[in-house]
Amino acid sequence: MESYIFDWLNLLLRWLHVIVGIAWIGSSFYFVFLDSSLVKPKSQELIDKGVDGELWAVHGGGFYNPQKYMVAPKQLPDHLHWFYWESYWTWMSGFALFVVLYLFNAQTFLIDKNVFAWGSSAAAIGASLVYLVMGWVVYDAICRAFGQKKNGDAMVGALVFAYVVIATYVACHLFAGRAAFLLTGASLATAMSANVLMVIIPGQRKTVAAMKAGEKPDPMHPIRAKQRSVHNTYFTLPVLFAMLSNHYSMTYGAENNWLVLVLIMLAGALIRQFFVLRHKGPPQYGWFAAGAMILLGVIIWLAPAPQPEAPRAPAAPKLAEIQAIVEQRCQMCHNAQVISKNIQLHTPELIVKNAQAMYQQAVVTRIMPMSNATQITEEERAKIGAWVKAGAKSE
Ligand code: HEC
């Protein structure tokens, strides 16, 4: 019952997380596009109003004419829409999902004894939480130290990249590959949300407060907010890959998985750069090509070596033999009480019923046993494969 409830909690939180995430990243993409597509207003009326740039667009049957005021309009409108709930809900739902999936089941999902021998779940959980906020602490310090300097953007970019490389390496040497990928993405996503919470929104509040007090708003706030929101746009593709990676064991299960993650995230940022520049002028395909080349390189690098033709097994193994393997390697997490992902494997009938799923998980993708907690052997995997291929017979 407990794992059944957890599965629902997992599903509902994930659903929420994807929906609010789309709302957030969608509006973020839109504003990056909008900002890059603004043209200087021609009409004197707009110039007198203080409009810095405008765009004409058609969508859903109507014409839209957004206008940007730099630093702020002369008068505050009565109704002002703020964008922050999308970001906060994405973070909150994501963190809740992380807790339900990785922290409640730390021994299964967070810890891989073949990677790092944690003394206790609590130690691993504590370290994962530190790791999660560390990204923000370091990134924010880099922005504060170099963000306002001349050529600061390049410096910030280089230092943040260096941090991501080191952090990815560390995560992949402390946590199960799947968790390490997710955590690295989540720590960048935490920095993105913190940018909204700690820099962008407070700056906007100060601008509004200054206007209400009849003072001239400090132009530093919008500049800083813009900087952070531009950083966020480069994080989006890398973060989204990290979030999806847990379905693809060929990435997080690779031998040098940290390098796989670094390269794919880099490819994502380069491809994002192509789109950011594309909004401003003619397409600069070099950025896209660089990202695509890196991806292609990773695909070739990770390709499985061709397997020598396996010697034909004299006969397909019997169910009793498979049952013995499953008892030893799988039942710990798939039995009458513990029902991971609604799969039970504690009777011969259940093993036959789940044969295809077992084949997928233990032979094809090799995700099971989770983190190979039960040390299944290659020979045992091959036996499961041979039994399923021969029709998963119940004798
Ligand atoms: C250490 C615990 C553990 C062991 C050992 C283990 N599993 Fe799992 N298994 C899980 C967990 C946890 C999930 C849910 C994974 C998820 O949510 O992505 C799961 C999911 C599955 C699924 C469903 C996957 C899906 O996405 O639908 C199958 C099938 C499965 N395991 C088969 C096996 C087989 C076969 C073995 C033995 C060779 C095995 N498991 C050993 C923990 C384990």
Residues whose N, C-alpha, C, O or C-beta is under 5 A from the ligand:
A	BS01	HEC	T108 R329 C330 M332 C333 S340 K341 I343 A357 M358 Q361 A362 M368 P369 M370 A373 T374
